[in-house]
Amino acid sequence: MHTNLRHAVASALAAALLSTSAGALAEPPSGARDRLVAQAHAAVDEGRLADARELWMAVWKLERSEVAACTIGALSFRIGDMPAAVRWLSLCKEIMRAPRTPDERALHESRLVDLARARQLAGELRVVAPAGATVTIDGAPAEIEGDRPIPVEPGRRVVRAALDDRTATADVDVPRGETREVRLTFPPPPGPQRPEPEPEAPRAAPAGPAAPPPARQGPSTALVVGGVGLSATFAALGGVMLVGAEKREEAILASARAAGPNGCFRLTGPLCQHAASARDDMRTFRAIGVAGLITGGAVLAATLGYTFYPRGQTEVSVSSEGFAISGVF
């Protein structure tokens, strides 16, 4: 895996050097950059991927190149830092030039696959805060770039905005592979309190018995039976789709293990192509399954509400033996 990663880094570096303007000679890189790249390659060969990522980040500070951004994203994915992988691979996708050779095309597809898998394993927050406010997520500073979501670890996150002496905080649960929006607003400043007006004296109601409301008809048996049946159908469909999604996920893992130690780092082998197709089927089945369960639950809730909603005047009587409720349901 380390040899393939180094080969991918070398290919990306060669592609970046070839992107210079036609007829112009590329200037030799600085000695500091060369030393950092050599140290990063050595760290990859020794299995020290976290150290290699730190070295490539130092290269990025010296030269904000496509090679550095893509390699940092790939290394972040390999060490399990999915929010960083999403952030750097998204930047890699923006600045990566169109592939011109088969090697560049394979590298381009490999980065897009890593980005898609990282987004499935991470969560994203779209934060809307007052202008000029400082935003933090779990105490760490967060940069907001327009409406671009911020990748975070799945789970419960605490988002806070501060400006002058005003603060706004929100707790949000971010599921894996989904995006949640958080809107932070500062409370209005307290104004002068106004005296509450004195309540008016109650007015006497006109005499005379009130006519009871007309009784309503009971629930339709056909609608109740049809609603329960439709709810069960949607729930069964959702269950079948979710089971199918689990089967596709097992097929993805089996193909990745059979592909060798690279784990489908590149989509070049038949097993990896099969894994990519199975991943698309898994997403579709899972989406349909969740939608089926939600729709079944909504239909069942509507049916129960229709069945037990009061259809006539309801009376509550209290006595020494307890209380009783009478009415038409």
C-alpha positions as CSV (number, residue, x, y, z in Angstrom):
1,M,0.0,0.0,0.0
2,H,2.9,2.4,0.8
3,T,4.5,1.7,-2.5
4,N,1.3,2.4,-4.4
5,L,0.8,5.6,-2.3
6,R,4.3,6.8,-3.1
7,H,3.7,6.0,-6.8
8,A,0.5,8.0,-6.7
9,V,2.3,10.9,-5.1
10,A,5.0,10.7,-7.8
11,S,2.4,10.6,-10.6
12,A,0.6,13.7,-9.1
13,L,3.9,15.5,-8.8
14,A,4.8,14.7,-12.5
15,A,1.3,15.9,-13.6
16,A,1.8,19.2,-11.7
17,L,5.2,19.8,-13.3
18,L,3.8,19.2,-16.8
19,S,1.1,21.8,-16.2
20,T,3.5,24.7,-16.7
21,S,2.9,27.0,-19.7
22,A,4.1,25.7,-23.1
23,G,7.7,26.8,-24.0
24,A,8.5,27.9,-20.4
25,L,11.1,26.1,-18.4
26,A,10.1,25.1,-14.8
27,E,12.2,26.6,-12.1
28,P,13.9,24.0,-9.9
29,P,12.1,23.6,-6.5
30,S,13.8,25.0,-3.4
31,G,16.1,22.9,-1.3
32,A,13.8,23.0,1.7
33,R,10.9,21.7,-0.4
34,D,13.0,18.9,-1.8
35,R,14.1,17.8,1.7
36,L,10.5,17.8,2.9
37,V,9.2,15.8,0.0
38,A,12.1,13.2,0.4
39,Q,11.3,13.0,4.2
40,A,7.6,12.5,3.4
41,H,8.3,9.7,1.0
42,A,10.6,8.0,3.5
43,A,7.8,8.3,6.2
44,V,5.3,6.6,3.8
45,D,7.8,3.8,3.2
46,E,8.1,3.3,6.9
47,G,4.4,3.3,7.5
48,R,4.4,6.7,9.4
49,L,1.5,8.1,7.5
50,A,0.7,10.8,10.1
51,D,4.3,12.1,10.0
52,A,4.1,12.1,6.2
53,R,1.0,14.2,6.3
54,E,2.6,16.8,8.6
55,L,5.6,17.0,6.2
56,W,3.2,17.5,3.2
57,M,1.4,20.2,5.2
58,A,4.8,22.0,5.5
59,V,5.3,21.6,1.7
60,W,1.8,23.2,1.3
61,K,2.9,26.2,3.3
62,L,5.9,26.6,0.9
63,E,4.0,25.8,-2.3
64,R,0.2,25.6,-2.5
65,S,0.2,23.0,-5.3
66,E,-2.2,20.4,-6.5
67,V,0.2,17.6,-5.5
68,A,0.4,18.8,-1.9
69,A,-3.4,19.2,-1.5
70,C,-4.2,15.8,-3.1
71,T,-1.6,14.0,-1.1
72,I,-2.6,15.5,2.2
73,G,-6.2,14.4,1.5
74,A,-5.2,10.9,0.5
75,L,-3.0,10.5,3.7
76,S,-5.8,11.9,5.9
77,F,-8.2,9.3,4.4
78,R,-5.6,6.5,5.1
79,I,-5.2,7.5,8.8
80,G,-8.9,7.7,9.4
81,D,-9.2,11.5,9.7
82,M,-12.3,11.8,7.5
83,P,-13.2,15.5,8.1
84,A,-9.6,16.5,7.0
85,A,-9.9,14.1,4.1
86,V,-13.1,15.7,2.9
87,R,-11.6,19.2,3.3
88,W,-8.4,18.5,1.5
89,L,-9.8,16.2,-1.2
90,S,-12.5,18.8,-2.0
91,L,-9.7,21.4,-2.5
92,C,-7.8,18.8,-4.6
93,K,-10.9,18.3,-6.8
94,E,-11.2,22.1,-7.3
95,I,-7.6,22.7,-8.3
96,M,-6.9,19.4,-10.1
97,R,-6.6,19.8,-13.9
98,A,-8.4,17.6,-16.3
99,P,-6.6,14.2,-16.8
100,R,-4.7,13.8,-20.0
101,T,-3.1,10.3,-19.7
102,P,-4.4,7.0,-18.4
103,D,-2.2,7.3,-15.3
104,E,-3.6,10.8,-14.6
105,R,-7.2,9.5,-15.2
106,A,-6.7,6.6,-12.8
107,L,-5.3,9.0,-10.2
108,H,-8.2,11.4,-10.7
109,E,-10.8,8.7,-10.3
110,S,-9.0,7.4,-7.2
111,R,-9.1,10.8,-5.5
112,L,-12.9,11.2,-6.3
113,V,-13.6,7.7,-4.9
114,D,-11.7,8.6,-1.7
115,L,-13.7,11.9,-1.4
116,A,-17.0,10.1,-1.8
117,R,-16.1,7.4,0.8
118,A,-14.8,10.1,3.2
119,R,-18.1,12.0,2.9
120,Q,-20.0,8.8,3.8
121,L,-18.0,8.3,6.9
122,A,-18.0,12.0,8.1
123,G,-20.7,14.5,8.7
124,E,-21.1,18.1,7.6
125,L,-22.4,21.3,9.2
126,R,-23.7,24.3,7.3
127,V,-23.4,27.2,9.8
128,V,-25.3,30.5,9.4
129,A,-24.0,33.1,11.9
130,P,-24.2,36.9,12.2
131,A,-21.7,38.8,10.1
132,G,-18.4,39.3,11.9
133,A,-19.0,36.7,14.6
134,T,-16.3,34.2,15.6
135,V,-17.6,30.6,15.2
136,T,-16.3,27.6,17.0
137,I,-17.3,23.9,16.8
138,D,-16.6,22.0,20.0
139,G,-14.3,24.8,21.0
140,A,-12.1,24.7,17.9
141,P,-12.2,27.7,15.5
142,A,-14.2,27.1,12.3
143,E,-13.9,29.0,9.0
144,I,-17.1,29.7,7.2
145,E,-16.8,30.1,3.4
146,G,-20.2,31.2,2.1
147,D,-22.7,28.4,2.3
148,R,-20.0,25.7,2.0
149,P,-20.5,23.0,4.7
150,I,-17.8,22.2,7.3
151,P,-16.8,18.6,7.6
152,V,-17.0,17.2,11.2
153,E,-16.9,13.9,13.0
154,P,-20.3,12.3,13.3
155,G,-22.1,12.7,16.6
156,R,-23.3,15.6,18.9
157,R,-21.5,18.9,18.1
158,V,-21.6,22.2,20.0
159,V,-21.6,25.2,17.7
160,R,-21.0,28.7,19.2
161,A,-20.9,32.2,17.8
162,A,-19.5,35.2,19.7
163,L,-19.4,38.9,18.8
164,D,-18.5,41.6,21.4
165,D,-20.4,40.5,24.5
166,R,-23.0,38.5,22.8
167,T,-23.0,34.8,22.3
168,A,-25.2,32.1,20.7
169,T,-24.9,28.4,21.2
170,A,-26.6,25.4,19.5
171,D,-26.3,21.6,20.1
172,V,-26.8,19.6,16.9
173,D,-26.6,15.9,16.2
174,V,-24.7,15.2,12.9
175,P,-25.4,11.8,11.5
176,R,-22.7,10.0,9.4
177,G,-22.9,10.9,5.7
178,E,-25.4,13.7,6.2
179,T,-25.4,17.5,6.4
180,R,-27.1,19.6,9.1
181,E,-27.8,23.3,9.1
182,V,-27.3,25.5,12.2
183,R,-28.6,29.1,12.4
184,L,-27.1,31.1,15.2
185,T,-28.8,34.4,16.2
186,F,-28.1,36.7,19.1
187,P,-30.9,37.5,21.5
188,P,-32.2,41.1,21.2
189,P,-31.0,43.5,23.9
190,P,-33.3,43.9,26.9
191,G,-35.6,46.9,26.6
192,P,-37.3,49.0,29.3
193,Q,-40.1,47.0,31.0
194,R,-43.6,48.4,30.5
195,P,-46.2,48.1,33.3
196,E,-48.7,45.4,32.5
197,P,-52.3,46.6,32.0
198,E,-54.8,45.7,34.7
199,P,-57.1,42.8,33.6
200,E,-60.7,43.8,32.8
201,A,-63.5,42.5,34.9
202,P,-65.1,39.4,33.4
203,R,-68.4,40.1,31.7
204,A,-71.5,38.0,32.4
205,A,-72.4,35.5,29.7
206,P,-75.9,35.8,28.3
207,A,-78.5,33.4,29.9
208,G,-79.9,30.4,28.0
209,P,-78.8,26.9,27.5
210,A,-76.1,26.4,24.9
211,A,-77.0,24.0,22.1
212,P,-74.7,21.0,22.0
213,P,-72.6,20.6,18.8
214,P,-74.0,18.1,16.3
215,A,-72.5,14.6,16.7
216,R,-70.1,13.5,14.0
217,Q,-70.1,10.1,12.3
218,G,-67.6,7.4,13.4
219,P,-64.4,6.5,11.5
220,S,-64.8,4.8,8.1
221,T,-63.8,1.1,8.4
222,A,-62.5,1.0,4.8
223,L,-60.2,4.0,5.5
224,V,-58.8,2.5,8.7
225,V,-58.1,-0.9,7.1
226,G,-56.6,0.7,4.0
227,G,-54.4,3.0,6.1
228,V,-53.1,0.1,8.2
229,G,-52.5,-2.0,5.1
230,L,-50.7,0.8,3.3
231,S,-48.5,1.5,6.3
232,A,-47.5,-2.2,6.6
233,T,-46.7,-2.3,2.8
234,F,-44.4,0.7,3.1
235,A,-42.7,-0.7,6.2
236,A,-42.2,-4.1,4.5
237,L,-40.7,-2.4,1.5
238,G,-38.4,-0.4,3.7
239,G,-37.2,-3.5,5.5
240,V,-36.5,-5.4,2.3
241,M,-34.6,-2.4,0.9
242,L,-32.5,-2.1,4.0
243,V,-31.7,-5.8,4.0
244,G,-30.6,-5.4,0.4
245,A,-28.4,-2.5,1.3
246,E,-26.7,-4.6,4.0
247,K,-26.1,-7.4,1.4
248,R,-24.5,-4.8,-1.0
249,E,-22.3,-3.5,1.8
250,E,-21.1,-7.0,2.5
251,A,-20.3,-7.4,-1.2
252,I,-18.3,-4.1,-1.1
253,L,-16.2,-5.3,1.8
254,A,-15.6,-8.7,0.2
255,S,-14.5,-7.1,-3.1
256,A,-12.1,-4.7,-1.2
257,R,-10.5,-7.6,0.7
258,A,-10.2,-9.7,-2.4
259,A,-8.6,-6.8,-4.3
260,G,-5.4,-7.1,-2.2
261,P,-3.6,-4.9,0.3
262,N,-4.4,-1.7,-1.5
263,G,-8.1,-2.0,-0.6
264,C,-9.3,-0.6,-3.9
265,F,-7.1,2.5,-3.6
266,R,-7.5,2.8,-7.3
267,L,-10.5,1.7,-9.5
268,T,-8.4,-0.2,-12.0
269,G,-9.2,-3.9,-11.2
270,P,-12.5,-5.7,-11.9
271,L,-13.1,-6.3,-8.2
272,C,-12.9,-2.6,-7.5
273,Q,-15.2,-1.8,-10.4
274,H,-17.7,-4.4,-8.9
275,A,-17.3,-2.7,-5.5
276,A,-18.1,0.7,-6.9
277,S,-21.2,-0.7,-8.6
278,A,-22.3,-2.4,-5.4
279,R,-21.7,0.9,-3.5
280,D,-24.1,2.7,-5.8
281,D,-26.7,0.0,-5.3
282,M,-26.3,0.1,-1.5
283,R,-26.9,3.9,-1.5
284,T,-30.1,3.5,-3.6
285,F,-31.5,0.6,-1.5
286,R,-30.7,2.4,1.8
287,A,-32.4,5.6,0.6
288,I,-35.5,3.7,-0.5
289,G,-35.6,1.7,2.7
290,V,-35.4,4.7,5.0
291,A,-38.1,6.5,2.9
292,G,-40.3,3.4,3.1
293,L,-40.1,3.2,6.8
294,I,-40.7,6.9,7.3
295,T,-43.7,6.9,4.9
296,G,-45.1,3.8,6.6
297,G,-44.8,5.4,10.0
298,A,-46.5,8.6,8.7
299,V,-49.4,6.7,7.2
300,L,-49.9,4.7,10.4
301,A,-49.8,7.9,12.5
302,A,-52.4,9.6,10.3
303,T,-54.6,6.5,10.4
304,L,-54.5,6.3,14.2
305,G,-55.2,10.1,14.5
306,Y,-58.2,9.7,12.2
307,T,-59.5,6.6,14.1
308,F,-59.3,8.1,17.6
309,Y,-60.0,11.8,17.0
310,P,-63.1,12.8,18.9
311,R,-66.2,13.1,16.7
312,G,-68.7,14.4,19.1
313,Q,-69.0,16.3,22.4
314,T,-66.8,14.8,25.0
315,E,-67.8,15.0,28.7
316,V,-65.7,14.3,31.8
317,S,-67.5,13.5,35.0
318,V,-65.8,13.3,38.4
319,S,-67.2,11.4,41.5
320,S,-66.0,9.7,44.6
321,E,-65.4,6.5,42.6
322,G,-63.1,8.2,40.1
323,F,-63.7,10.0,36.8
324,A,-65.2,9.0,33.5
325,I,-64.9,10.2,29.9
326,S,-67.8,9.9,27.5
327,G,-68.2,10.9,23.9
328,V,-68.1,9.7,20.3
329,F,-64.8,8.5,18.9
